[in-house]
Amino acid sequence: MPELFAEVILPLSLHDVFTYRVPPSFENRIQPGQRVVVQFGQKKIYAALVVSVTQQKPANIETKEIQQILDEQPVIFPQNLELWKWMAKYYCSTLGDVFRAALPSGLKMESQSKIFVTGFEPGEPVSEKEETLLRQIGQEITSVAEVQKKLGNSFSYSVLKSLVGKNLVAVEEKVSARYQPKTETYLKLHPEIDTNEQLEVKLQELKKTKKQQALLYHFLNKTNFSEPNRKKAGGAHPRNYGQREN
């Protein structure tokens, strides 16, 4: 039987589809719309989407094998893919970006994804492999790559997918993402400096520290300091502090 090859979309900012070799054990199972586990680059693992299956071997290209099939049935239909192509063209985006944005985070199982145990009680029996994976994840938020490194060849994306489906494990792309308000820093004179006389005393004290004195003069000119308007927080100042006294 001729070799089969699958063209897949990766959840990356890439326009192209990439071709992977289908192992003989997967030939009767693989179909467009399924997610498959593939290696891209030296170490990165991604859940890619199959867009087509062909017997045409890419010319002059060494193809890697698909590692696992995550879905028994397609999770994406042909009309969804056509819509994604239109969106990528209309919004001048990449097909990989649309793919990444369109799928829920729980379907984007890749080596960099963060996973954690939900704490819910299992509503159905848990297999030995699932129990092993749960124990390995533990009570901390970790990455798929870390768990895969610890379990080695016994790690299975299909088992992880099963735990996600049972709501025992959650997948988050950005667990630590939090709202950070924009802030600005303001400077003001010490409350004890409330008159021009008090200010003059401070300026005299800074005579030996020229840089500090220059900085204070700069601050006074920028803030329009003046005794009559000190309590009104504004107004013209009677003295120009731009000229430093020697």
N, C-alpha and C positions, 0 to 999 in steps of 0.2 A: 504494500500500500504506500502511495506517495506520502512524503512528509507534509504535515500541516503547519501553517504559520498563522499567527494572529497579529493583526494590527491593533494597537492599543493607544489610548490617550492617557497621558500621565498628568497628575494634578499639579502641574508646574506651568510657569509662564512660557510655554512653548507652543508654536503653531502646528508643528508636525505631529504625525502619528509615528509610532515606533513598532518595529516588527520583532516578534519573539517566536521561537520555535516551540511547537506544542508537543510535549512528551507523548509517546504512544498510549500511556495509561489515561490521558486526558482527551484523546481524539474523539471519543463517543460522547463526551460530556460538554465540551466547550461550545459556546455559541455567543453571538453578538449580544451585548447588553449585560453580560456578566462582569463581575470584578475578579481580577486575577492578581496574584502576588508576583511582582517582578523585581529584579535588581536593576538599578539604573546607576551607572558609574561604578566606583569601586566597592562601596559599602551601603549605599542608600537603598532601602526597600520601600516600595510603594504599592498601594492597591490601585492598579490601573484598570481602565475600562476597555473591554473588547469592542471594537467597532466593526470588525470584519474578520472572517477566517478564509484563508486562501491556500492553494497548493503552490503558488508561485514563490519561489525562493528569491530573496533579494540578491542582486548581483554584487559580488566583491565585498560582501559584508558578513562578518561573523556574528551570528545571532545567538543570544542567550536563551536559555529555556525558561518557560513559565514555571514558577515554583509551586504554586497552589491555585486552585479555583475556590473562590470564597462563596459563590452563590450557586445553588442548584438550578434556580430559574433566573432569567434576566431581571435586573433591577431598573433598567432603562429601556424604553421602547424606541423603535426607529424614529417616530415622530418627535420624541424628546431630543434625539441627536440632531435632527434637522433644525429644530428650534435653536439648539446651542450653536450650530454653525452660522445661522442667521444672526444671532446675537453677537457672536465674535466678529463677524464682518461689519455689522451695523455700528457697533460701539468701538471698532478698531482695537479689539482685545484679542487675546489668544484663546484657542479652544481649551487649553489646559486651565486657564483662569476661570472660564465659564464652568468647566467641569468641577473645579474646586469649590466655586461659590454655590453651585446648584445642589450638591449633595449635602445631606445633614452630616454633622461632625462624626456621628457614630458610624457612618459608612466609610470614613476616610482613615482607615487603619494603615498607618505607615510607621516607619522606624522612629520618626521624630515625634509622633503623637504622644500625648500624655494620657495615662490610664490610671484609674483608681477603683477600689472596691466601693460599691454603693452602700453596703451595710444592710441591704434588704435580705430577708429570709428567702431562701429558694422555694419557689412554688412548685417545683418539679424536681425529680431526682437529678443529682449532679454526678457526672461520670468521674472516673479516677483521674483522667487527664485534666478535666476542668478543676477538680479539687487541687491538683498539683499546681496549676497555674494561679489559682486563687491564693494559695499559701505563698507562692513566690512574689506575687504583687504586694501582699501584706496590707498594712494600714496606711501606707504612704503613697503620695502621688509620684509616679515614676514614668519612665518612657518605655515604649515598646522595645526599643533597642536594648535597654538595660535588662529587661526580662528575657529577651531573646539570647543575650550574651550569657546569662546565668544558666538557662535551661539547655542551651546548645541545640543539638539536632532534635531534641524532644519537644522544642517549642513548635506550636502550630497556630497559624493565623485563623484556621477554621475553628479551633477550640476557643480562641479569643472572641471570634465572631459569635459563637454560640453563647458565651457568657454575657456578651453585650445584648444579645437577643433575649436572654432571660433576666435582664436588668440587674445582674449581679456585678457587672463591671461597666463603667462609663468611660467614654473616650472624649477628651477635650483637646482642641488644638492649641488653645491659649488659656490655660488654667489660671495663670497669674495676672491676666489682663485686668487692670483696675482703672477707674476714672482718676485722672490726675488734674486737678484744677490749675489753671494758669495763675501764677502769682507775680507780684511786683514788689520790689524792696524800696522803701522810702526812708529818707534820712531827715532828722530834725535836731535842733539844738537841745541841749540838756535843759530841763525845766528850770534849773537854778539860774540860767542866763536869761534874764527877762528885761534888762535895760542895756542901753548903749555903754553905760559906765562899767557894768559887769563884764560886758563883752571886751572892752578895752583892757581890762585887767587880764583876761584870758589871753588876749593877743600879746600883751607884754610878757606873759609867762612863757609864751612859745617862741620868744626871740632867738633862743639858742637852738631851736629845732625848726630850721627854715622850711623844710618840706611840709611839716605839719601846719606851720603858720600859713604857707602858701595854699595849702588845701583848704584851710578854714576861710581865707579870703575868697577863694573860688566859690566855696559853698555860699558865703554871704551874698556875693553878687548874683548868683543863680537864683537865690530864694528871696531877694529883695528885702533883706532884714531891715527893720526900723522899729525903734522903741514905741512910737505912738500907735503903730499898727500891729504890734506883737500879739496882742490879744484878739485882733480881728483877722489874723492869719492872712495878711496881704497888704497891698498899698505901696506907694512910693517910699523910698528911703531917703533921709536927708543927707546922708553921707555916702560918698562913693568909696567902697572898700577895694576898688581895683588897684589903688596905689599902696604898696606896702611901705610901712615906715621902717627906717633903718635905725 
